[in-house]
Every structure is written in C-alpha cells, then in structure tokens.
Amino acid sequence: MTFVARFAWPFGKRRPENTSPLYVEVRDALSDVQAYARSHGGQIHLVDVTDDGLVKIKLTGTCNGCPMSDVTLKLGVERQLRELVPAVRQVVQVR
C-alpha cells in the first residue's frame, strides 16, 4: 500500500491509486531502493508518478527533516530509480 492510499482524500474517500505502467514499475523498483532509508530508521513513500517521469515521494521517520535528506534523495534514491527505471526523469520530495 502506498503513502497516498493510506491518507484521506477529500470527503474521507481514498484517493484512487495510479495504475499507469510507469507508476507500477516505479512502485516495484522502490522496494529495492527502500533498504538504505530503512537501515537508518526512515521510510520512503511513493506519492505519485507523472507520465513524463517525475516521481514524487515523501520521506518519513528519521529521514523527515534530516539535513542529509536532499543528498540521499538525489544521490541515492533518484540515481537508483533512474538505473532501475530508465523512464524516471526526476525524483522530488513533497512535504
């Protein structure tokens, strides 16, 4: 279950999960990328993936507010996702 599906959408309904092939590919690849964040007490939640390859994630746990989270995002998460899913153009953090 992704971050989006766990939080209420307007009117108490659940936001429909993105089922595009790119979203599914990124979601599956993200499970491999999670290991580093989890080893430090953090977690990465997939928020959305646009058709043009923009991946939106939310960092929680010890990653949330960590001064190194931007470095981890670009040099860790984004680099690994781009290797695993070539269609990923950029990874950004939503707060």
N, C-alpha and C positions, 0 to 999 in steps of 0.2 A: 504494500500500500504506500502510495507516495504522500508527501507532505500536503499537497493540495487536497487530496481526498480525505484527510483527517480533520481538516478545519472547516468550519461552517461557511457556506456560501450565502449570499443574501437570502433572507427569509427562512433560514435554518435548513436549506436544502444543500445537498452535497454538489460540489462543482463537478460537472462531467469530466472524466479523465480523458486526456488527449490520447487518441488511439492511432495517430499517424505512424507510419512505419519508422520515421526518424525518431519520434518520441520513444517508441518501443525499443529501438536499437540503443538509444542513449540510456534509457532506464536500465536495460540489461547490462550495459557496459559499466554503469555507475556502481554496480555492486562490486566490481573488481577494484574500482578506484577508492571505495569507502575504507579500505583496510587501514590506510595511513591515518585518516581522521579518527577512526575508532581506537587506534592504538594510543591516541593522545586524549581520549575521553570526549571526542567530538563526533558529530554526525553530519552528513550531507543529505539534504532533502531536495529532490527534483521538483521544481515548481512548474516549469513549462519549457517547451522547445518549440521555436518558431520554424516555419517551413524553410526559412533562409539560413538555418543553422545556428541561431542564437539560443544558447542554453541558459536558463535562469535557475539558480539554486539558492537554497537558504542553508546557512551554517548554524548549527546549534551545539549545545554542550560547551565544552571548553573552547571550541573554535569561534563561538559567538563572542565578538569583542576582542579577540586575541589580536595583538598588534602584528602578528605574522600571518594573519588570515589572508591578506591580499597576496602575499608571496605564495602561500600554499595554493591559493586559487589559481594564479597564473602559471606558476612553475610546476605545480603538482597536478591539480585537478584538470585544468584546461589542456595541458600538454598530454596527459594520459588519455583523456577523452578524444582528443584530436587524432591520436595514434590508433585508438580502437574504432573510432567512428569518423572517417575522413570528411564526412559532410558537416561536422561541427566547425563552425566559423569562429565562435567566441563564447566564453562562459562568463556570466556576470552574476554577482551576488545581489539578491534582494533582501531588504531588511524589514 
